[in-house]
């Protein structure tokens, strides 16, 4: 059942349940005072409310509403017209309930006209019936007070319904905003993981088309193409895995893993770019060094750092990839000796105010990668630091929790 419909059903239950003992009490009271016909109407009203609850239990909600409204209008009109017991004020309660539980304007107009006509009939055409003496004035005032209380309860509950509904809408809005942010993150991952292999493929195929590859090197070029296509397939598999994980929001799933193999995998990803620019990558990572973090997110962080280092390094330059213990964390740094950045640019690196620059070979990024890196580091209880000097280079360092075996090794 939709949210608003379930609340409307609860509203009818709220009106029906207290009405059952209330009417049974008046049935006994009227019977003891000799008003047997009015007691019958009281019992009938109580029975109708029981029937409404039974229909709700059987999930026949629309039938329950119509039975409750039409039967109540009929009984309150008869009792109010002939017994003058203040039942016309209960008709106002029914009118408000109709407006709260129905959205159809024609249905509301029809039921509203019916209830208002019954109310005016009781008020404007008072008459005495010889079979039914009017109830005492005290009883009339008690019925009026009770009907007004029911009106207050109904309106208060409806206000509560609207508050719940607005809260539900706000919750869905926040979930949608989170999904949109996750979509932007996935796009950023796609840009970094797939753009590089595609760029390499484009270069090689263009060289094939122009005949720039000697025939004796075609076999080596074909092997490179095969390697890049396999790499692209692996990147697509990663994106699909990320997509399935992000259905409920991208969240870290930390595990213990060795850093060395992951660093080798990241370097392999950029092998072609490293060769094209003649970059030398010096690595210094202990074989037994472990992290306790989300492996995929750490991979994204390192790929972004290395991508930036390659982008802003000069041809024939050197990049250093190092990892070492730093208390209860591992510091992983990637240092280049390229163009560097001024302090103002460093301050805006992890914000949407940054303006991505061009690499030494004309490369240009989206500017979303470092924002994503910062969030992933925070999700894994880590931090990122940046040191940079113009024309001297840049060092990105991420600090992440140390893995279990490394901790035991320290002890």
N, C-alpha and C positions, 0 to 999 in steps of 0.2 A: 504494500500500500504506500502511495506517495506520502511524504512527510506531512503536508498540510491536511490530507484526508485522514490520516491517523489521529491528528489533533482534533479534528471535527468530530470524529467518533468518540474520542475521550470526552469532548464537551457534552455530547448527548448522554454518555454514561454518568457524567458528573451531575446532570439534571435528573436522570432517571433513578439512580440508586437511592438518594435521600427521599425521593418522592414515594417510594414503596412503603417504608415504615410510617411516613407522615400521613399518607392516605389510610393506612390500616388503623392508625390511632383515631382518626376522625370517623372512620366507619363504626368503630366500637362506641365512640362518643355519641354519634347520631342515633345509633341503634338504642342506646340506653335512654335517649331523650325522646324516643318515639318517632324519629324521622327515618323511617325504614327505607323509603325511596332514595333519599340522599345518601344513606349508608350503602345502598346498592351501587350508586354512582361512584362512591369512594372506592369500593372494592373493585369496580370495573377499571377505574383509573390505575389502581395499584397493579391489577392483572396486566393491563396494557404495557406498563413499564417493565414488568417481568418479561413479557413477550418481546419487547424491544431488545432487552439484554440477551435473550435467547437468539434473536436474529443476528446480533453482533457476534455471538459465539459461533454461529453458522456462517459467518462472513458474508451475510446478506445485508450490507451496510445501507445501500440506497433504499431497500424495502423498509428497513428499520426506521429510517428518517421519515419516510412518508407516513408510515403507520403512526409514529409518535406524534407527528404534527396534525394530521387530519383527525385522528381519534381524540386528541386533546382539545382541538378546536370545537368539536362536536359536544363533548362532555362539558367543557367549561361554559359553552354558550347556553346549554340547557339548564345547568345548575345555577348559573348567574341570572338567567332570565326568570326562573321560577322560584328560586330560593333566596335571591339577593344576598349571596354570601361573599361577595367581593371577587368572584371568579373572573370577572372581566379584566382584572389586573394580571391574572395568570395568562390571559390572552396576549397581553403586551410582552410577557416573557417569551411566549411562543413566537411572536412576531420577530423579536430580536434574534431568537435562535434560528429562524428561517433565513434571516439576512446573513447570519454567520456561517451557516453550513451549506448554502447554495450559492453558486456563481452565476447561474442562468438568470438573466435579467427578466425574462418573460415569466419564468416560474416564480421568481420573487415578487413580481408585480401581481400575479394571480393570487398567490397565497396571501400577500399583503392586503389586497382588496378584500379577500374573504375574511381575514381576521379583523380588519378595521370595521367591516360591516357588522360582524358579530358583536364587536365592542360597542358600537353605536346603538345597536338594537337593544342591548342590555341597559345602557345608560339612558337612552331617550324614550324607551317604551317600558317603563316599570309597570308591572301588573302582578296581581296576587292570584295564585292558583289555589282553589279550595282544597286540593289534595296535598299542598305543601305550604306549611307556614314558614315565613321568613326566619332565618337564623338570628340569634341575638346580635346586637350591635358590637359587642365585645368580640364575638367570633368574626364579624366582618372586618373589624380593624386588625385582628390577628392575621387573617388571610391576606389583607392588603400589605401588611408589613412583611409577611413571608414572601409574597410575590416580588416585592421590591428587593428583598435580600437575594432572591434568585437572579434578578436582573443584574445586580451588582456582581454576583459571582460569575455569571456568564460573560459579562463585559471584561472583568478582571482576567478570567481565563483566556479570553480571546486576545487580550493584550499580551499575556504570557506566550500565547501561540505565536503572535507576530514577533516577539523578541526571540523566541527559539528559531523561528524561520529566518530572521535576519542573521542570527548567529550561524546558522547552517550555511546561508549564502556566503557569509564572510569566510567561513572555513573552506568552502569550495573555491572562493576567489583566491585565498592564500595558496591552496593546493595547485590551482592553475598557474599562479605566478611562479611557484617552485618548479613546476613542470616546464615552464617557458625558460627559466634560468638553466635547468638541466639540458634543455634542447640547445641552448647557446653553447653550453660546455661541450656537448657532443659534436656540434659543428666545429668548435675549435680543435677538438681531438682529430676529427676527420681532416681538417685543414693541415695539421702538422703531420699526421700519419700517412696520408695518401698523396699530398702535394709533391713531396720529395721524390717518391718512386715514379710518379707520372711525369715529372719534369725530366728525370733521367731517361725515361722511355722516349719522350718527345725528342730529346737531343739525339739519341742513338738512331731513331727511325729517320730523323732528318738527315743524318749523316749517311744512312743507307740510301736514301732517296737521291742524294747528291753524288753518290758514288765515291765518297771520301774514305771509305774503308777498303784497304787492299784485299784482294781475294784470299790471301793467306791468313788474314786476320778475322775473316768472317766467322770462323768457328769460335774464336774467343769472344767475339761480339755476341754471337748467339747464346753462348753460355752466360754472358752478362745479362742479356735480355731475360733469359730463363730465371736467373737469380732475382732480378727485379720484379718479375711477374709473381714469383713465389712470395716475395716480400710483400707485394701489394695484396695478395690473397690473405696473408697473415694479418695485415692491417685491417682488412675488411672483417675478418673473424673477430678481431679485438673490438671493432666498432659494434658488431652485432652483440657481442657479450656485454659491452657497456650499455647498449640499448635495452637489453633484457633486464639488467640490474637497475637501470634508472627508471623503470616503470613505477617504482615506489620511492623515487628520489635517489640521487647518487649519494651513497653512504659508504664510508670506509669499512672494509672487511679485513682487519689486520691478521697476518699470519707471520710465522717465523720463516725467513728465507735467507739464503746466502746472497750477498750483494754482488760478488764477482761475476757469476753467470749472467745476472741481469744487466750489468754494465757492458759485458761482451755483446749481449743481444742488442743493446742500444747502439753501440759502436758499429755493429754489422748493419744496422738500419741506415747509417749514414756513410757506409763504405764508399759508395760511388762519389758522393760529394767530397769526401776527404781526399780521394784520388784526384778528382778534377782540379781542386784548388791546391794540391800538393801539400796538404796540411800534415804535420806530424803530431800524433796524439800520444802523450806520455801518461801511462796509467800507474797508479800506486794504490792498490787495494789488497789488504791482507786476505789470504785464501779462506780463513776461518771466520771472517767478519760477517755477522748476521744482523738483519734488521727485523723489527717487529712492526710491520706496517702493511698497508694494502699494496700488494705487489704491482697491480696495474696502475695505481695512482702514482707510485714512485717512478714507474717507467715513464709515465707522461711527464713528470717533473724533469727527469734526467734528459728526456728527448727534447724538451723545450730549452733547457739550459744549453745542451750541446748544439742544437739548431741555431740558437742565437750566437754561440761562440764561433761556429763555422761561418755564419752569415757576416759577422763583423771582423773576421780575421783576414789578414792579407794573404795572398797566395804564397805558399812556402813557409807559412808561420807555424807556430807551435801552440798546442792546446794541452793543458795539464788536467788530468782527472785523478783526484786523490780522495781517499776516505781514511778517517782515523777516529779513534775513540775520543769523546769529549764528555767525560763524566758518565752519566746514564744514557747518553745519546751518542749517535754517530754523526760526525760532520762530513758531508760529501760536497766537495768543491770542484767546480769546473772553471778553469782560468784560461783566458785568451790574452793575446798581446796585440789586439787590433785597435780599432778606432777609439774605443772608450766612450765615456759619456760625461757631460757636465753635471754638477751636483743637482741642478734644477730638474734635469731629466730623470735622475735616479730617484728623486722624491716622488715622481708621478708614475713610476714603473708599474706599480700594482693598483692603479686606479684607471677609470675610464677616461681620464683627462690626458692620458699619454698620447703622443703622436708618433706612431711607428716610423722609424727611419729606414733608409735604404742600406743594404749590405754593400760590401766592397765589390761585389759583382752585379749589383743592381737588384739583389733580392729584397723583397718587401713582405713583412708579415701582417697579421690582422690586428695585433695588439691585445688579443684576448688570452694568449697563452700564459703569460705571467700572472694574470689575475686568477686563472684556473689553478696554476701552480700554488699560489698562496693559499687558496681555499683547501686544496688537497693536503698541503702541509699541515694546516690547522686541524683538519679532520683526523690526521694521524698524530696529533699532539706534538707537532713539530713547528719550526720557524725557518724563515729564509732571511739571509743577509746579503747585501750587495756592496761591493767595493769597486769603484771605477775612477779612472783618470783619463782625461782626453789624450788621445794618441799613445796611450800606454797600455790600455787593455782593461778588462773587467773580470771580476771574480764573483760568481754566484755560489753561495753555500747554503745547503739545506741541512738542518739538524733534525734527525728522526730518532725514535726510541731504539735502543740496542736490542738485538735478538737474544733469545734465551741462552743459547750455547756460548755466545760471546760474554754474557754476564757471568756464567759459570767459569769461563776461562779466566776472567779477571780475579774471581775469588780464589 
